[in-house]
Amino acid sequence: MDTDNCITLKDLAIGYKGKIILSDINFSLKKGEFAVLFGSNGSGKTTLFKTILRIIPPIQGTILYGNSQYPKFGYVPQRKYLDEIYPFTAEEVVLMGTFGSIKPFSPSPASNHILVNQCLKDVGMFELRKQLFSELSGGQKQRILIARSLVTKPDVLLLDEPITGVDIHAQRKITELISELHKKRKLTIMMVTHEVHHIPRWVNKIIHIHHYKVVLGSLEEIISLSRIDEIPN
């Protein structure tokens, strides 16, 4: 295995309860690389994310991690998966990202609160830290979820549809933030989207789920395939 690779997928098949959704998945991510996982809704993108995160096991094949060590992952789910009924502040939502580092029912140490404040500053949300998460705009909520993933001090950041459902101004700002974090923290990043116009032109790699196959391609190739799919039969 190439020691520069952070994650390598070999002959992978994924799905649920033995039912294969995608198979013959072969690609790798190098350390510090920015990749986009592109495909239509329901194509298996989130399932692939969950398999990489070891939330669900692969049906076939192997996932190798660089230096045989499981990297620290930061996972930014789609906003709809965070229940907004509970009256959490933005700060409390970010603090949730530290819970894996402390014993159950133990108070959060001061160092965690310092880390939370720094991550809030890094995403431009420190001034709104006491505001209820449910009262924030879509773009602000997304920044908070990114901050929550950063407190884990990840090696790899996985973002599931981070700019879907927000206005154009927020899309641009969030994309700029992700780019800044990629450069500043030297993170390996994999971002999911089903919108071709959400793919930044400066990405290193595009992984395309197309007609139940996983292929690598350039942005131009992805755009071309998307246009072909829009032509009526």
N, C-alpha and C positions, 0 to 999 in steps of 0.2 A: 504494500500500500504506500502511496506517495505520502511522505511525512508532512507535506504542506497541506494535505487535505484535512479538513475539519470533520467532514461527514462524507461517507461513501455508501451509496446504495447499489447493491449487486443483485441482479436477477430477482428483484423484489416484487411480490404480489401482495396487495392489501385489500382489506374488506372487513366484513363483520360476520361472525358466526359461521366461518368457513366459506361464505359467499364472496367470491373475488369481484372487486370493483375495477381494479387496475392491475395489470401484470407487466412483466418484462421492463421494470423500472431500473434504469442504470444511469446514474450521474453522481457527481461529487461536487462538494463545495470546498473551495480553498479558504484558508484562514484569511480573514479580512475582505472576503469577496462579498459583493452585493448581488443577490439573485432575486428574480421575480418568478413566482409560480403562477402561470396564467391559464385560465380555462373557464368555461361557462359554469353557471350555477348548477350544482349537483354532479359535477364531473369527477369529484373525489379529492379536491384540493385540501379541504379540512381533514379528511380521513388520512391523507398523506402526512399532514402536519402532526396529527395525533399519533401516527405510527412512529415518526421520527422522535417524538417526545416520549415514546414508550408508554403512552396512555393506553393504546391498544397494540397487541402483538401483530407482527407481519404474518401472513398466511404462508408465504414461502420467501426464500431468499435471506439476505443478510444486510444489516446496517453496521458499518464499521465507523468507529470514532477515532480521531487523530490520537496517536500515541497510546491507543487502547484505553484511554480515559474518557469517561462520559463527560462531555462538556457541560458547563453551566448554561442552561437555557433561560432566556427571558421570553415569555409568551404573552402576546397582546391579542386577546380574543376579540371577536366582533362585539360591539357595544351591547347588542341585544341580549347577550348571555349574562350580563350583570344585573341582578334584580335591583330595581330602583325603589322598591317599596320601603326598604330600611333607610332610616335617616342618617346615612353616613356623610361626613364632610369629605371634601376632596382630599384633605390631609389623611383622613382615616383610611380611605380607599388605597392610597399609596402605601400607608403603613402595613396594610394587609400583606404586601409583598415580602415583608420581613418575617412573617409568622413562622416560616419553615426553619428559621435560624434560632428560635427560642423554644424552651420547654413549654408544654401545655400549661395554661393558667399562670404562667410567670409574667411579671410586668415587662414591658418592652424597655430595654436599656436605653440610656441617654444617647449612646452612639447610633442607635437605629433612628432616633428622631433627628439627629444631625444629618444622617444620610438621606432621610426623607426630605428634609428641607433643601439639601443640595440638589436632589433629583427634581424637586419642584422648580427650583431656579433654572435648572438645565432645560426644562421644557417650557419655561416662561409662565408658570402658574403659581408662583410663590405668593403673590398678592391675593390670590383667590383661594388660598388653602383652607380657610374656615367656612367657605360657602358649601352648601349642600350639593353633593354630586348630582342629584336629580334636577337641580336648578341651573346647571351649566348648559351651555350650548353644545351641539354635537361635536364641534371641533375641540372645545375645551375638555369635554369628557374624554376624547381620544388622547389628548395630551396627558391627562391624568392616568389613563391606562398605560401609556408608554412609560410614564414616571414610575408606576407600580412595578413594571417589568425591570426597570433599571436598578431598583434597590437590591435586586438579587445579584448584582455585579456580574451580569452574564457574559459568556464568551460568544454566544450565538443569540441573536434576537429574531424571533419569528413573529411576524405581524400578519394577522388574518383580516384582510379587507380594511386596512386602516383609514382609507379616505372615502369609503363608500358611505353615502347618506349624509354628507356634509356639503356645504355650499362651495362654490368654486374658489373663493378667497381662502376658506379654511383648508381646502385640498392643497392649494399651493403652499400655504404656511406649514402644513404637516409634512408635506414632501420635503420642503427645505429643512425642517427639523430633523427628519430621518437622515437626510444627507449629511447634516452637520454632526449628528451623533455617530454616524458611520466613520467620518473622518477623525473626529475628536477622540473617540474611544476605541478606534480601530476594531470595531465589531464585525463579525460575520453576520450578515443580515439576509433573511429570506422573507419576502413579502408576497402575500397572496392578493390577486385581484382578478375580477372577471371582466374588467373594462380595459380595453386596449389603450385608451387615451390616459389611463392612470399609470402606465409604465414609464418611469423616468428614462430619458434618453441616455443617461450616463451609467446605466446598470452594467455589470460585468457579464451577466448570464441570464437568459430567459429560458425557463423550463415550461413547455407548453403541453397541456393535456388536450389532445385533439382527437376526436373520434375514438376515445378510450385507449389512446396510445400516448405515452410520454416521450416527447422529443425535445431536443435543444434547437434553438433557432435565434436568428437576429431579430431585432425589432421590425425591420423591413419585411422579413419572412412571415412574422406573426401577423402583421397588418395585412399582408397579401392573403394569407389563409382566412383571416376574419372576413375580408371582403368577399372571398369566394363563397363562404358559408352563408352570407347574406343574400346571395343570388337565389331567387325562387326556383324550385324544380319545375 
